Amino acid sequence: MNGQCARLAMRVVTAAFVLAGYCVTPARADLRVDIDKSSQRMSVRVDGAPRYSWPVSTGCSGYGTPSDTFHPQAMMRRYFSRRYYNSPMPHAIFFHYGFAIHGTTDIYRLGGPASHGCVRLHPAHAAALFALVQREGARNTTIRISN
């Protein structure tokens, strides 16, 4: 009887581990991207902890960047704007219709309004943000743009 009880207990423990493996989902962090148009800065937080703070360029006069809360809709590692002379938009994270957060070659203009409505970042920062959104997931990412 002792041997049978030990085998039964081992089966129960094994079954519990197997079931736990099927029921547990990988942990995902809450990723928050805040863009302040007045200061032309982006801050990135993971689970509430500050991760990055970067200068950006948002829409210049006549080309507003929308203010609201968004979630990534599409992501393109390499993208070229069909609307604006095939301009490169590396590591584009589209958040509202044609608006995206993306890298730019006009890095000397970062820190001031300069885009046609998108949020421009240094190419290295755009790549880091893109990788972070990919890792944490678009569903776990909130983009908040304020005036």
C-alpha positions in Angstrom: 0.0 0.0 0.0 2.8 2.4 0.8 4.3 2.0 -2.7 0.9 2.5 -4.3 0.3 5.7 -2.3 3.7 7.0 -3.3 3.1 6.3 -7.0 -0.3 8.0 -6.8 1.1 11.0 -5.0 3.8 11.3 -7.7 1.2 11.2 -10.5 -0.9 13.9 -8.7 2.2 16.1 -8.4 3.2 15.5 -12.0 -0.3 16.3 -13.2 -0.3 19.5 -11.2 3.0 20.6 -12.8 1.7 19.8 -16.3 -1.6 21.7 -15.7 0.3 24.6 -14.2 2.4 24.8 -17.4 -0.7 25.0 -19.5 -2.5 27.6 -17.4 0.4 30.0 -16.8 0.9 32.7 -19.4 4.2 34.5 -19.8 4.4 37.7 -17.8 4.1 40.9 -19.8 4.9 44.4 -18.6 2.8 47.5 -18.9 4.5 49.7 -21.4 3.6 53.4 -21.3 4.8 56.0 -23.9 4.1 59.6 -23.0 4.7 62.3 -25.6 4.5 65.9 -24.4 4.1 68.2 -27.4 4.9 71.4 -25.4 8.3 70.1 -24.2 8.9 67.9 -27.4 9.9 65.0 -25.2 8.9 61.3 -24.9 9.2 59.4 -21.7 8.9 55.6 -21.6 7.9 53.7 -18.5 7.8 49.9 -18.0 5.5 48.8 -15.1 5.6 52.4 -13.9 9.4 52.6 -13.7 11.1 55.3 -15.9 13.1 53.6 -18.7 13.8 56.3 -21.3 13.4 60.1 -21.9 14.1 61.3 -25.4 13.7 64.5 -27.5 11.1 64.2 -30.3 9.7 66.3 -33.1 6.0 66.4 -33.5 3.9 68.3 -36.1 5.0 71.7 -37.2 2.6 74.6 -37.9 -0.3 73.4 -40.1 0.5 69.7 -39.4 -0.8 68.8 -36.0 0.0 65.6 -34.1 -3.2 64.2 -32.6 -3.5 64.4 -28.8 -5.2 61.5 -27.1 -4.5 58.0 -25.8 -3.7 55.4 -28.4 -2.4 51.8 -28.8 -0.1 50.6 -31.6 -2.1 49.5 -34.7 0.7 48.3 -36.9 4.5 48.1 -36.8 6.9 48.3 -39.8 10.7 47.9 -39.3 11.2 49.5 -42.7 8.7 51.9 -44.2 8.7 54.7 -46.7 6.0 57.4 -46.8 4.0 57.3 -50.0 2.5 60.6 -49.1 5.7 62.6 -48.4 8.2 61.9 -51.2 9.0 58.3 -50.2 10.6 59.6 -47.0 12.1 56.9 -44.8 10.3 56.0 -41.6 12.4 53.4 -39.9 11.0 51.4 -37.0 7.5 52.9 -37.5 4.9 52.3 -34.9 1.5 53.4 -36.3 -0.9 54.5 -33.7 -3.7 56.5 -35.4 -4.5 56.2 -39.2 -1.3 57.4 -40.9 0.3 58.8 -37.8 3.4 57.0 -36.5 6.3 57.1 -34.1 9.4 56.5 -36.2 13.1 57.3 -36.7 14.3 60.3 -38.7 17.4 61.4 -40.4 16.7 65.0 -39.4 18.1 64.5 -36.0 19.3 68.1 -35.7 15.6 69.2 -35.6 14.7 66.9 -32.6 13.4 68.9 -29.7 11.2 71.1 -31.8 8.2 70.7 -34.0 9.3 69.6 -37.5 7.1 66.8 -38.8 3.9 66.5 -40.8 2.2 65.1 -37.8 4.2 62.0 -36.9 6.4 61.7 -33.8 10.0 61.6 -34.9 12.8 60.1 -32.9 16.5 59.5 -33.2 17.0 56.3 -35.2 18.6 54.5 -32.3 15.8 55.5 -30.0 13.2 54.4 -32.5 14.9 51.0 -32.8 15.0 50.7 -29.0 11.3 51.6 -28.6 10.3 49.3 -31.5 12.1 46.4 -29.9 10.5 47.2 -26.5 6.9 47.3 -28.0 7.6 44.0 -29.8 8.8 42.4 -26.6 6.0 43.6 -24.4 3.3 43.5 -27.0 1.1 46.1 -28.6 -1.8 45.2 -26.3 0.3 46.1 -23.3 1.4 49.4 -24.8 -0.3 52.7 -24.3 0.7 55.8 -26.2 -0.5 59.1 -24.6 0.1 62.3 -26.5 -0.6 65.6 -24.6 -0.4 69.3 -25.5 
